[in-house]
Amino acid sequence: MRIEGSIALVTGANRGLGKAFVDCLIQRGATKVYAGARDPSSVQPLVDTHGDRVVPVPLDVTSDPSVADAAQTADDVTLVINNAGVLEQQGLMEAGSLTPLRHELDVNLLGIARMCLAFAPVLKTTGGGAIANMLSVASHHGFAPFGTYCVSKAAAMSLTQSLRYELRTQGTDVHGIYAGFITTDMTADLQVDMTSPDAIANNSFDGIEADHLDIDADERSVAVRNMIREADLDTIQQAYFDRADEFYAAHGKS
Ligand SMILES: NC(=O)c1ccc[n+]([C@@H]2O[C@H](COP(=O)([O-])OP(=O)(O)OC[C@H]3O[C@@H](n4cnc5c(N)ncnc54)[C@H](OP(=O)(O)O)[C@@H]3O)[C@@H](O)[C@H]2O)c1
């Protein structure tokens, strides 16, 4: 689909990649961008920059009523970007409880599911349009330092794949966007090569405009997808976390 002339909604639009998605949508000629945020006042800087083409919308993707209200407000939307996400940075055993996994599933998986349930009928009325779900290299394979996050992102990839078929009849494209590490608050304490949010956003919209359903938005995600064909666990882990050896050594694992 073309970004120019689209009416988009971005979840988690107030910072990080979500903010870059909004900037990029405006730069590429979107008519209007609904900027979803738990605290809508936190997207005021985007309104200050872009004017009334950015419309703040209160949106907590873990809340059914909040998502339903957003779908009523943004009833002219043609492109939904499910960007909101959380990372707890641990494995299940390290967590020692289900709490972080539940949180990640609620935002990263059920958040997307809630949004799709609420917005698919809207997209049907506006001509089909598209949904783009922000996934990760972590969707492809479990990795101990982010074990519970990987579960949520793998499940979100599976949902993305099946929704493609479910929504095809109404003409809605369902994209999956994959990335390694992006320079945002989420990864502020990690020492790895990262890609800027602006580059990820631009590559994502290039992919959407080219009608690519699976979009590898950085070099790391391209490398991981290529290596998956070899199905070598060690190589894959090294590819998406280039300090994996160091991590395991520090944690007494070989
Ligand atoms: N950073 C990376 O390296 C990386 C790599 C691959 C994929 N991703 C994915 O990219 C997406 C954006 O992440 P980011 O790096 O920009 O992270 P971030 O800087 O931590 O921002 C996360 C965003 O999600 C929002 N959010 C969290 N819980 C929410 C909820 N219940 N309802 C609505 N919004 C909620 C946050 O809003 P508040 O300000 O209200 O908390 C914030 O806007 C996520 O899906 C993430 O998994 C990130």
PDBQT file of the ligand as one rigid body, heavy atoms in Angstrom, charges set to zero:
ROOT
HETATM    1  N1  LIG A 301      14.535  -1.850  20.852  1.00  0.00    +0.000 N 
HETATM    2  C1  LIG A 301      14.840  -2.963  20.199  1.00  0.00    +0.000 C 
HETATM    3  O1  LIG A 301      16.010  -3.369  20.106  1.00  0.00    +0.000 OA
HETATM    4  C2  LIG A 301      13.764  -3.757  19.496  1.00  0.00    +0.000 A 
HETATM    5  C3  LIG A 301      14.153  -4.757  18.587  1.00  0.00    +0.000 A 
HETATM    6  C4  LIG A 301      13.181  -5.486  17.913  1.00  0.00    +0.000 A 
HETATM    7  C5  LIG A 301      11.847  -5.210  18.135  1.00  0.00    +0.000 A 
HETATM    8  N2  LIG A 301      11.492  -4.232  19.026  1.00  0.00    +0.000 N 
HETATM    9  C6  LIG A 301      10.081  -3.985  19.231  1.00  0.00    +0.000 C 
HETATM   10  O2  LIG A 301       9.806  -2.667  18.795  1.00  0.00    +0.000 OA
HETATM   11  C7  LIG A 301       8.644  -2.165  19.484  1.00  0.00    +0.000 C 
HETATM   12  C8  LIG A 301       8.949  -0.787  20.055  1.00  0.00    +0.000 C 
HETATM   13  O3  LIG A 301       9.941  -0.937  21.058  1.00  0.00    +0.000 OA
HETATM   14  P1  LIG A 301      10.935   0.241  21.479  1.00  0.00    +0.000 P 
HETATM   15  O4  LIG A 301      12.295  -0.273  21.250  1.00  0.00    +0.000 OA
HETATM   16  O5  LIG A 301      10.514   1.515  20.881  1.00  0.00    +0.000 OA
HETATM   17  O6  LIG A 301      10.680   0.220  23.055  1.00  0.00    +0.000 OA
HETATM   18  P2  LIG A 301      10.474   1.389  24.116  1.00  0.00    +0.000 P 
HETATM   19  O7  LIG A 301      11.348   2.540  23.785  1.00  0.00    +0.000 OA
HETATM   20  O8  LIG A 301      10.612   0.721  25.435  1.00  0.00    +0.000 OA
HETATM   21  O9  LIG A 301       8.954   1.829  23.872  1.00  0.00    +0.000 OA
HETATM   22  C9  LIG A 301       7.922   0.931  24.147  1.00  0.00    +0.000 C 
HETATM   23  C10 LIG A 301       6.619   1.600  23.793  1.00  0.00    +0.000 C 
HETATM   24  O10 LIG A 301       5.548   0.654  24.053  1.00  0.00    +0.000 OA
HETATM   25  C11 LIG A 301       4.594   1.329  24.860  1.00  0.00    +0.000 C 
HETATM   26  N3  LIG A 301       3.815   0.414  25.694  1.00  0.00    +0.000 N 
HETATM   27  C12 LIG A 301       4.249  -0.446  26.644  1.00  0.00    +0.000 A 
HETATM   28  N4  LIG A 301       3.208  -1.072  27.219  1.00  0.00    +0.000 NA
HETATM   29  C13 LIG A 301       2.090  -0.575  26.623  1.00  0.00    +0.000 A 
HETATM   30  C14 LIG A 301       0.707  -0.803  26.781  1.00  0.00    +0.000 A 
HETATM   31  N5  LIG A 301       0.225  -1.664  27.691  1.00  0.00    +0.000 N 
HETATM   32  N6  LIG A 301      -0.169  -0.129  25.984  1.00  0.00    +0.000 NA
HETATM   33  C15 LIG A 301       0.295   0.765  25.063  1.00  0.00    +0.000 A 
HETATM   34  N7  LIG A 301       1.585   1.049  24.883  1.00  0.00    +0.000 NA
HETATM   35  C16 LIG A 301       2.471   0.379  25.662  1.00  0.00    +0.000 A 
HETATM   36  C17 LIG A 301       5.404   2.305  25.710  1.00  0.00    +0.000 C 
HETATM   37  O11 LIG A 301       4.560   3.273  26.272  1.00  0.00    +0.000 OA
HETATM   38  P3  LIG A 301       4.865   3.947  27.735  1.00  0.00    +0.000 P 
HETATM   39  O12 LIG A 301       5.761   5.123  27.480  1.00  0.00    +0.000 OA
HETATM   40  O13 LIG A 301       3.507   4.316  28.238  1.00  0.00    +0.000 OA
HETATM   41  O14 LIG A 301       5.528   2.893  28.570  1.00  0.00    +0.000 OA
HETATM   42  C18 LIG A 301       6.351   2.837  24.649  1.00  0.00    +0.000 C 
HETATM   43  O15 LIG A 301       5.708   3.805  23.863  1.00  0.00    +0.000 OA
HETATM   44  C19 LIG A 301       8.297  -3.230  20.528  1.00  0.00    +0.000 C 
HETATM   45  O16 LIG A 301       7.274  -4.072  20.051  1.00  0.00    +0.000 OA
HETATM   46  C20 LIG A 301       9.599  -4.013  20.663  1.00  0.00    +0.000 C 
HETATM   47  O17 LIG A 301       9.377  -5.324  21.152  1.00  0.00    +0.000 OA
HETATM   48  C21 LIG A 301      12.410  -3.491  19.688  1.00  0.00    +0.000 A 
ENDROOT
TORSDOF 0
